[in-house]
Amino acid sequence: MIKTGEQHTASLRDGRQIYLNGAVVEDPTTHPAYRNAVASVAKLYDFQSRQDNLELMTYTTPTGGRANRIWQLPESYADLVERRKALEAWTELHGGFLGRAPDHVASCIAGMYMGLEVFEAYDKARAGALADYYAHARDNELYLSYVIVNPQADRSKAAHEQADEYLTAGVVDEDAEGLTIRGAKMLATGGIMANEVLVSCIQPLQPGDEKYALSFTVPMNAKGLKILSRKSYEQHAPSVFDNPLAHRFDENDAVLYFDDVKVPWERVFVNQNTDMCMKQFHATPAHVYQNYQAQVRLMVKMRFLLGIAKRITDTNGITGFPQVREILGNLAAEAIIVDALVHAMEVKGQQHGGYFIPDRHSLYAAQVLTQQLYPQVITTLRDLAGGGMIMLPSSAADFANPEMRKIIDKTQKSPASDSENRVKFFKLAWDAVGSEFASRHTQYEMFYAGATFVTKGHSFRTFDWDRCTGMVDQMLDSYSLEDELARLQAP
């Protein structure tokens, strides 16, 4: 059976330990800090389980069942396109504002599985654990988050050089049953509404960091796992009219603390090996697939933001101004860059064994450009709106006061809509561009793929420099100093 929203919501009532505002949250599905985001994820599962969406959103697995296409292992360009269409359809339900929806880490696990030979060369038992887990997660439609970054602390020192040996999650004990883990990892985006978490490290590790060089999964309700939630934007946005995005799509971020958590061997994919910790991402298609999903999501999000831009100019009656059309035209060009790069990843994709993999350099080029592009687009939307996103009624309750309603109707004028719809739209625009929720998204889009020097390093590493310099060499080889001297000396 295909997972429904009700089933996913019920799966979160599992006794997980979420800490918020000094207390333990008993049930994230009903708590005002999380319940609406949980409901938004439930709608994703309801969408996929609709009879008219089964072909779009699911595929037939090798065992004969059906699963969401987020777990699909494309064998051709056509397969990859069909998978992307499913990701697009899901993303349109949240406008790209759920950065760690279920399709992200599923793409990572699927990519690791596509590179199973890398795990087999490392350790056949760990490869078997990964293969079994992929099938388990697929068939049970698990929603995974991940924590693959160490706490910042003293960034001039390696993990093993920190004042606290177990600041970063590492191995305390190893026995016949598995590993015991102590310490912290970040950032569990979406973790409060996920079923399980992949724990690893995508940052380079140094000699001496072996105990932190791990890759494993545990349920979010694992004994000893503590989820330290950041401030909830949802909790401070109780009105969907006043904060339509923060009210429904605050996926949350959290630090995970492992208080001697036991991880059985069947959930361990890398055990204390710094080389393999990096290879699991970069020697397999994992890093490409997880970030290809992120670019598909951003492609949809850019469309949403351009809709905001056009609606701003329509609402203010300025779309016909030549200088405004110039701005909108530039925004349209920037949005199509993301769209074109996603399609380039697919068209230029290559076979990896039996699987079809998006083009690496097109992906990394997209990451470099979009890290710079997103804040520029947000600034442009601010320029277009001016004070329109700020000078709004304090809340929807203002409309209930007849005297205030008269003034609102008089002062919130638009050639394209009545005062109510003008306020409604600009509340949405502010939540996408300027609210605390929006500010978090700008930071997220700038750094979710790593610091800019990291993404630019990937772009440098994967570009075909030989082809470019080869053209230069061919041009240089087409003439010589000797030939020129001979020409000059000729009678």
C-alpha positions in Angstrom: 0.0 0.0 0.0 1.1 3.6 -0.7 1.6 5.6 2.5 -1.1 8.1 3.4 -0.9 11.3 5.3 -2.7 9.8 8.2 -0.3 6.9 8.4 2.7 9.2 8.4 1.3 11.4 11.1 0.5 8.4 13.3 4.1 7.2 12.8 5.4 10.4 14.5 3.7 9.5 17.8 6.5 7.3 18.8 7.9 8.9 22.0 10.7 10.8 20.4 12.5 13.3 22.6 12.1 16.8 21.2 13.3 19.7 23.4 11.8 23.1 22.9 11.7 26.1 25.2 13.1 24.2 28.1 10.6 21.3 28.0 10.0 18.0 26.2 7.4 18.1 23.4 5.0 15.1 24.0 3.5 15.0 20.5 4.8 16.9 17.5 1.7 16.2 15.6 -0.4 18.3 17.9 2.1 20.8 19.4 1.6 24.4 18.1 5.3 24.6 17.2 5.1 21.7 14.6 1.5 20.5 13.9 1.0 22.6 10.8 4.3 21.5 9.2 3.4 17.9 10.0 0.1 18.4 8.3 1.8 19.9 5.3 4.0 16.7 5.0 0.9 14.6 5.4 -0.6 16.3 2.4 2.4 15.2 0.3 1.6 11.6 1.2 -2.1 12.1 0.6 -1.2 13.5 -2.9 0.9 10.5 -3.8 -1.7 8.0 -2.6 -4.5 9.5 -4.8 -5.5 7.0 -7.5 -5.1 9.6 -10.2 -1.5 10.4 -9.1 -0.2 6.8 -8.7 1.4 6.7 -12.1 3.0 10.1 -11.7 4.2 9.6 -8.1 5.0 5.9 -7.8 6.7 3.1 -9.7 6.8 -0.7 -9.6 9.7 -2.0 -7.5 11.7 -5.1 -8.4 9.7 -7.0 -5.7 6.4 -6.2 -7.5 5.1 -3.5 -5.1 4.8 0.2 -5.7 6.9 2.9 -4.0 7.3 6.7 -4.3 9.6 7.7 -7.2 12.0 9.3 -4.7 13.4 5.8 -4.3 13.5 5.0 -8.0 16.9 4.1 -9.5 16.7 5.5 -13.1 18.2 3.3 -15.7 17.8 5.8 -18.6 17.3 9.4 -19.4 13.6 8.8 -19.7 13.5 7.2 -16.2 15.3 10.3 -14.8 12.8 12.6 -16.4 9.8 10.7 -15.1 11.4 10.8 -11.6 11.9 14.5 -11.9 8.3 15.1 -12.8 7.3 13.5 -9.5 9.7 15.7 -7.6 8.3 18.8 -9.3 4.7 17.8 -8.5 5.5 17.3 -4.8 7.5 20.5 -4.6 4.7 22.6 -6.1 2.6 21.7 -3.1 4.9 23.7 -0.8 6.4 26.1 -3.3 9.9 24.8 -2.6 9.8 25.9 1.1 10.3 22.4 2.5 14.0 22.1 1.8 14.3 18.7 3.5 11.0 17.1 2.4 11.1 13.3 2.1 12.6 13.4 -1.4 16.0 14.8 -0.4 17.6 12.2 1.8 15.9 9.4 -0.1 17.8 10.7 -3.1 21.0 10.4 -1.1 20.3 6.8 0.0 19.3 5.8 -3.5 22.5 7.4 -4.8 24.6 5.4 -2.3 22.8 2.2 -3.4 23.6 3.0 -7.0 27.3 3.0 -6.0 27.0 -0.2 -4.0 30.2 -1.5 -5.5 32.2 1.2 -3.6 30.8 -0.1 -0.4 31.5 -3.7 -1.4 35.2 -2.9 -2.0 35.3 -1.3 1.4 33.4 -4.0 3.5 30.9 -6.5 2.1 29.0 -6.6 5.4 28.5 -2.8 5.4 27.5 -3.0 1.7 24.9 -5.6 2.7 23.6 -3.4 5.5 23.2 -0.5 3.0 21.4 -2.7 0.4 19.0 -4.1 3.0 18.3 -0.7 4.4 17.6 0.9 1.0 15.0 -1.8 0.4 13.6 -1.4 3.9 13.3 2.4 3.6 11.8 2.2 0.1 9.2 -0.5 1.0 8.2 1.2 4.2 8.3 4.7 2.7 10.4 6.1 5.5 10.9 9.9 5.7 14.6 10.5 6.5 16.4 13.6 7.6 20.2 13.7 7.9 22.9 15.2 10.1 26.2 15.3 8.2 27.8 18.4 9.7 29.8 18.6 13.0 29.1 21.3 15.6 31.1 24.4 14.7 32.8 25.0 18.1 36.5 25.8 17.5 36.7 25.6 13.7 40.5 26.0 13.7 40.8 22.5 15.2 39.9 19.0 14.0 37.1 17.0 15.6 39.4 15.0 17.8 41.2 18.2 19.0 38.2 19.8 20.5 38.1 20.4 24.3 35.4 17.8 24.6 36.3 14.5 23.0 32.6 13.8 22.4 31.4 17.2 21.2 31.1 15.6 17.8 29.2 12.3 17.7 31.7 9.5 17.8 32.1 5.8 18.8 32.2 5.2 22.6 32.0 1.4 22.4 31.9 -1.4 19.8 30.7 -4.9 20.4 29.0 -7.8 18.7 25.7 -6.0 18.6 26.9 -2.7 17.1 28.2 0.7 18.0 27.5 3.0 20.9 27.4 6.7 19.9 27.9 9.8 22.0 28.0 13.5 21.0 26.2 16.0 18.7 25.5 16.4 15.0 23.7 19.1 13.0 21.4 20.2 11.3 18.5 17.8 11.4 16.3 19.9 9.1 12.9 18.3 9.0 14.0 15.9 11.8 11.0 16.6 14.0 8.7 15.1 11.4 11.0 12.4 9.9 10.9 8.8 10.8 14.7 8.2 10.8 17.9 10.0 10.4 21.1 9.3 8.4 24.1 10.2 10.5 27.4 10.8 8.8 30.0 13.5 8.0 30.4 15.2 4.6 33.2 17.5 5.9 36.8 16.5 5.4 38.1 14.6 8.4 41.7 14.6 9.6 44.0 11.7 10.9 42.8 11.1 14.5 39.2 11.7 13.6 38.4 8.1 12.9 35.9 7.6 15.7 33.8 10.3 14.0 34.0 8.8 10.5 30.7 7.0 10.5 27.6 6.4 8.4 24.5 4.9 10.0 20.8 5.4 10.5 18.6 5.3 13.6 14.9 6.0 14.2 14.1 9.4 15.6 12.8 7.8 18.8 16.0 5.8 19.4 16.8 5.5 23.1 19.2 8.3 24.1 18.6 10.4 21.1 17.7 14.0 22.0 16.3 16.5 19.4 17.2 20.1 20.3 14.8 22.2 18.3 15.6 25.7 17.2 12.9 28.4 17.8 9.7 27.5 16.0 8.6 30.1 13.5 5.3 28.3 13.2 4.6 28.8 16.9 5.0 32.5 16.5 2.8 32.6 13.3 -0.6 31.4 14.6 -2.5 33.0 11.7 -2.4 31.5 8.2 -3.6 34.8 6.8 -0.8 36.8 8.4 2.0 34.3 7.8 0.8 31.8 5.2 4.3 30.2 4.7 5.7 30.2 8.3 2.3 28.9 9.6 2.5 25.8 7.4 6.0 25.1 6.1 8.4 25.7 9.0 10.2 22.4 8.6 12.4 23.2 11.6 16.1 22.5 12.2 17.6 20.8 15.2 20.8 19.7 16.8 20.8 16.0 17.6 22.6 14.8 20.7 23.4 11.1 21.0 23.5 10.1 24.7 25.1 6.7 24.3 22.8 5.6 21.5 23.1 2.0 20.4 23.3 1.4 16.7 22.9 -2.2 15.5 25.3 -3.4 12.8 22.6 -3.8 10.3 22.2 0.0 10.4 26.0 0.8 10.1 27.3 1.6 6.6 30.7 3.1 7.4 32.6 2.3 10.6 35.5 4.6 11.6 37.0 5.1 8.1 37.7 8.6 7.0 38.4 7.7 3.4 35.1 5.8 3.0 33.2 8.5 4.8 34.0 10.8 1.8 33.7 8.1 -0.8 30.1 7.2 0.2 29.1 10.7 -1.2 31.6 11.4 -4.0 32.6 8.0 -5.3 29.0 7.0 -5.6 26.1 9.0 -7.2 24.8 10.1 -3.7 26.1 13.6 -3.7 24.9 14.2 -7.2 21.4 12.8 -6.6 20.7 14.6 -3.4 21.8 17.9 -4.8 20.0 17.3 -8.1 16.9 17.0 -6.1 17.7 20.3 -4.3 18.1 22.0 -7.7 14.7 20.6 -8.9 13.2 22.0 -5.7 14.9 25.4 -6.3 13.7 25.5 -9.9 10.1 25.2 -8.6 10.8 27.8 -5.9 12.1 30.3 -8.4 8.9 30.0 -10.4 7.0 30.7 -7.2 9.1 33.8 -6.5 8.7 35.1 -10.0 4.9 34.7 -9.5 5.3 36.9 -6.4 7.3 39.5 -8.5 4.7 39.6 -11.3 1.9 39.9 -8.8 3.7 42.8 -7.0 3.9 44.8 -10.2 0.3 43.9 -11.2 -1.0 44.9 -7.7 0.8 48.2 -7.8 -0.2 48.9 -11.4 3.4 49.3 -12.6 3.8 46.2 -14.9 3.6 48.5 -18.0 6.5 50.7 -17.0 9.5 50.0 -19.3 11.9 49.9 -16.4 9.7 47.4 -14.5 9.4 45.2 -17.5 13.2 45.3 -17.7 13.5 44.1 -14.1 10.9 41.3 -14.7 12.7 40.3 -17.9 15.9 40.0 -16.0 14.2 37.9 -13.2 12.8 35.7 -15.9 16.2 35.1 -17.4 17.6 34.3 -13.9 14.8 31.8 -13.3 15.4 30.1 -16.6 19.1 29.6 -15.7 18.1 27.2 -13.0 15.5 25.5 -15.2 18.0 25.1 -18.0 20.7 23.8 -15.7 18.4 21.1 -14.3 17.5 20.0 -17.8 21.2 20.1 -18.7 22.0 17.8 -15.8 19.6 15.3 -17.4 20.4 15.7 -21.0 24.2 15.5 -20.3 23.8 12.6 -17.9 25.8 9.4 -18.1 25.5 5.8 -17.3 27.0 4.6 -14.0 26.8 0.9 -14.3 23.2 0.1 -14.9 22.0 3.5 -13.7 21.6 6.9 -15.3 23.3 9.8 -13.4 22.8 13.5 -13.8 25.8 15.4 -15.1 28.1 16.4 -12.2 29.5 19.6 -13.5 26.1 21.0 -14.6 25.0 20.3 -11.0 27.9 22.0 -9.4 27.7 25.0 -11.8 24.1 25.4 -10.7 25.0 25.3 -7.0 27.7 28.0 -7.5 25.3 30.3 -9.5 22.2 29.8 -7.3 24.0 30.5 -4.0 24.7 34.0 -5.4 21.4 34.2 -7.3 18.9 33.6 -4.5 19.7 36.6 -2.3 19.8 38.8 -5.5 16.3 37.7 -6.4 15.1 38.4 -2.9 16.6 41.9 -3.0 14.9 42.5 -6.4 11.5 41.6 -5.0 12.2 44.0 -2.1 13.0 46.7 -4.6 9.8 46.1 -6.6 7.6 46.1 -3.5 9.0 49.1 -1.7 7.0 49.8 1.5 4.0 47.8 0.2 5.1 44.7 2.1 5.6 46.6 5.4 2.7 49.0 5.7 0.0 46.4 6.2 -2.7 45.9 8.9 -1.2 44.4 12.0 -3.3 41.2 11.7 -6.4 39.7 10.1 -8.2 40.9 13.3 -8.1 44.4 12.1 -10.7 43.6 9.4 -13.1 42.6 12.2 -13.2 46.2 13.5 -15.7 48.1 11.3 -14.0 51.5 11.8 -10.6 50.0 10.9 -12.1 48.1 8.0 -13.2 51.4 6.4 -9.7 52.9 6.7 -8.1 49.7 5.4 -10.5 49.7 2.4 -9.5 53.3 1.7 -5.7 53.0 2.2 -5.0 49.5 0.8 -5.9 50.3 -2.7 -4.9 48.5 -5.9 -5.9 48.6 -9.5 -5.8 44.8 -9.6 -7.7 43.8 -6.5 -9.8 44.9 -3.5 -8.2 45.8 -0.2 -8.6 42.4 1.3 -6.9 40.6 -1.5 -4.1 43.2 -1.6 -3.4 42.7 2.1 -3.6 39.0 1.7 -1.1 39.0 -1.2 1.4 41.3 0.5 1.3 39.2 3.7 2.3 36.3 1.5 5.0 38.3 -0.2 6.5 39.4 3.1 6.5 35.9 4.4 8.4 34.8 1.3 10.9 37.7 1.3 11.3 39.5 4.6 9.9 37.7 7.6 12.1 35.7 10.0 10.9 32.6 8.2 12.0 34.2 4.9 15.4 35.2 6.3 16.1 31.7 7.4 15.3 30.5 3.8 17.8 33.0 2.4 20.5 31.7 4.7 19.5 28.1 3.9 19.7 28.6 0.1 23.1 30.3 0.4 24.7 27.5 2.5 22.7 24.3 2.4 25.2 23.0 -0.2 28.2 24.1 1.8 30.3 27.3 1.9 30.8 29.0 -1.5 34.5 27.8 -1.6 33.2 24.2 -1.4 30.7 24.5 -4.2 33.2 26.4 -6.4 35.8 23.7 -5.6 33.4 21.0 -6.9 32.8 23.1 -10.0 36.6 23.4 -10.6 37.1 19.7 -9.9 34.5 18.4 -12.4 35.0 20.9 -15.3 36.5 19.6 -18.5 39.6 21.9 -18.4 41.5 19.7 -20.8 39.0 20.3 -23.6 39.4 24.1 -23.1 43.1 24.2 -22.8 43.3 21.7 -25.7 41.6 24.3 -27.9 44.2 26.9 -26.8 47.0 24.4 -27.5 45.6 23.7 -31.0 45.5 27.4 -31.8 49.1 27.8 -30.5 50.3 24.8 -32.5 48.9 26.3 -35.7 51.7 28.8 -35.9 55.3 29.1 -34.7 58.1 31.7 -34.2 60.2 29.8 -36.7 57.6 30.1 -39.4 57.3 33.8 -38.7 61.0 34.4 -38.9 61.2 32.4 -42.1 58.5 34.6 -43.5 60.4 37.8 -42.5 63.6 36.5 -44.1 62.1 35.5 -47.3 63.0 37.6 -50.4 
